[in-house]
Amino acid sequence: MKSSHIVSLMLEEQMDGYLAVVLTQNSRKELLRLVPPKHKEVIAHHSTIAFKPGAETLKKYKTLVGKKIKLVVLGAASDEKGQAVLVNGPSENPHPHITISCAPGVEAKYSNELLSRGWRRTKPFNVYGQVQFLALDDEPASKA
């Protein structure tokens, strides 16, 4: 299905969800190898481009839907609640990222707060994923 058709369907149906770069299985494995999870709830699934995007945001990113893109991991942050890596990729977030893991009861969105307080530079490496629109009930949460 063409990306413009997917975006049109999202606009017509007023779907609640988020645009994200969903990591390939190989990239997720490599990310978790290079950045081992520190908390019980392991995510390492995607980098959010836009959460509950409006029409203008969907139009802005519609050409990316369905495309495979590269994200460059630039840094990392962790504390007793969460763990995330900073990435160079498309995002409406001030700190584009991938949540690696969270303590029980902590939501993945905590990574925004975590990274806003600072992060440490790491040796850059690439991960790959496909831009997708995900329904809110598709929220990933898995145990590794």
C-alpha positions as CSV (number, residue, x, y, z in Angstrom):
1,M,0.0,0.0,0.0
2,K,1.4,3.4,-0.9
3,S,2.4,5.8,1.9
4,S,0.0,8.5,0.7
5,H,-2.9,6.0,0.8
6,I,-2.0,4.9,4.4
7,V,-1.8,8.6,5.5
8,S,-5.2,9.2,3.8
9,L,-6.8,6.3,5.7
10,M,-5.3,7.6,9.0
11,L,-6.7,11.0,8.4
12,E,-10.2,9.7,7.4
13,E,-10.5,7.3,10.3
14,Q,-9.0,9.7,12.9
15,M,-6.8,6.8,14.2
16,D,-5.2,7.2,17.6
17,G,-1.6,6.1,17.3
18,Y,1.9,7.1,16.6
19,L,4.4,7.3,13.7
20,A,7.6,5.4,14.5
21,V,10.7,3.9,13.0
22,V,10.2,0.3,14.0
23,L,13.5,-1.5,14.3
24,T,14.3,-4.6,12.2
25,Q,14.8,-7.7,14.1
26,N,18.6,-7.7,13.4
27,S,18.9,-4.1,14.4
28,R,17.1,-4.7,17.7
29,K,19.4,-7.6,18.5
30,E,22.5,-5.5,17.7
31,L,21.2,-2.6,19.8
32,L,20.5,-4.9,22.8
33,R,24.0,-6.4,22.4
34,L,25.7,-3.1,22.3
35,V,23.4,-1.5,25.0
36,P,22.4,-4.3,27.4
37,P,19.1,-3.6,29.2
38,K,19.4,-2.4,32.8
39,H,15.8,-2.8,33.8
40,K,13.2,-5.6,33.8
41,E,10.9,-4.1,31.1
42,V,12.8,-4.4,27.8
43,I,11.4,-2.4,24.9
44,A,14.1,-1.5,22.2
45,H,11.4,-1.6,19.6
46,H,11.1,1.8,17.9
47,S,11.9,5.5,17.8
48,T,8.8,7.6,17.9
49,I,8.5,10.2,15.2
50,A,5.2,11.7,16.4
51,F,2.7,10.6,19.1
52,K,-1.0,11.1,18.2
53,P,0.0,13.1,15.1
54,G,-2.4,15.7,13.6
55,A,-3.1,16.2,10.0
56,E,-0.2,18.6,9.4
57,T,2.3,16.2,11.1
58,L,1.1,13.3,9.1
59,K,1.4,15.2,5.9
60,K,5.0,16.2,6.9
61,Y,6.1,12.6,7.2
62,K,3.8,10.8,4.7
63,T,6.6,10.2,2.2
64,L,8.5,8.2,4.9
65,V,5.7,5.7,5.7
66,G,6.8,2.3,4.6
67,K,10.4,3.3,3.9
68,K,13.4,1.7,5.5
69,I,15.6,4.3,7.1
70,K,18.8,4.5,9.1
71,L,19.1,5.8,12.7
72,V,22.4,6.7,14.1
73,V,22.8,6.1,17.8
74,L,24.8,9.0,19.3
75,G,24.5,8.7,23.1
76,A,22.8,7.0,26.1
77,A,21.3,7.8,29.4
78,S,20.0,5.7,32.3
79,D,18.8,6.0,35.9
80,E,16.8,3.9,38.3
81,K,13.6,4.4,36.2
82,G,14.7,4.1,32.6
83,Q,17.3,3.7,29.9
84,A,17.4,5.2,26.4
85,V,19.7,5.9,23.5
86,L,19.7,9.2,21.7
87,V,19.4,8.8,17.9
88,N,19.7,11.0,14.8
89,G,16.5,10.5,13.0
90,P,13.1,12.0,12.2
91,S,11.1,13.0,15.2
92,E,8.9,15.6,16.8
93,N,10.6,14.9,20.1
94,P,13.2,17.3,21.3
95,H,15.5,14.3,21.9
96,P,14.8,11.6,19.3
97,H,15.4,8.3,21.0
98,I,14.8,4.6,21.4
99,T,13.8,3.5,24.9
100,I,15.9,0.4,25.8
101,S,14.3,-0.5,29.2
102,C,12.2,0.7,32.1
103,A,11.7,-0.3,35.7
104,P,8.4,-1.9,36.5
105,G,5.6,0.6,36.4
106,V,7.5,3.2,34.4
107,E,6.2,4.1,31.0
108,A,8.5,4.3,27.9
109,K,7.7,8.0,27.5
110,Y,9.8,8.6,30.6
111,S,12.8,8.5,28.2
112,N,11.8,12.0,27.1
113,E,12.3,13.3,30.7
114,L,15.5,11.2,31.2
115,L,17.2,12.6,28.1
116,S,16.2,16.1,28.8
117,R,18.4,16.0,31.9
118,G,21.4,14.9,29.9
119,W,23.1,12.0,28.2
120,R,26.6,10.7,27.5
121,R,28.1,10.5,24.1
122,T,28.8,7.0,22.8
123,K,30.6,5.6,19.8
124,P,28.1,6.1,17.0
125,F,26.5,3.0,15.4
126,N,23.7,2.5,13.0
127,V,20.3,0.7,13.4
128,Y,17.7,0.3,10.8
129,G,13.9,0.3,10.8
130,Q,10.8,0.9,8.8
131,V,8.5,3.9,9.3
132,Q,5.1,2.7,10.4
133,F,1.9,4.0,11.9
134,L,1.1,2.0,15.0
135,A,-2.2,1.9,17.0
136,L,-1.8,2.8,20.6
137,D,-2.9,-0.7,21.7
138,D,0.2,-2.0,19.7
139,E,2.5,-0.6,22.5
140,P,5.4,-2.9,22.8
141,A,6.5,-4.3,26.1
142,S,8.5,-7.5,26.3
143,K,10.7,-9.2,28.7
144,A,14.2,-10.1,27.3
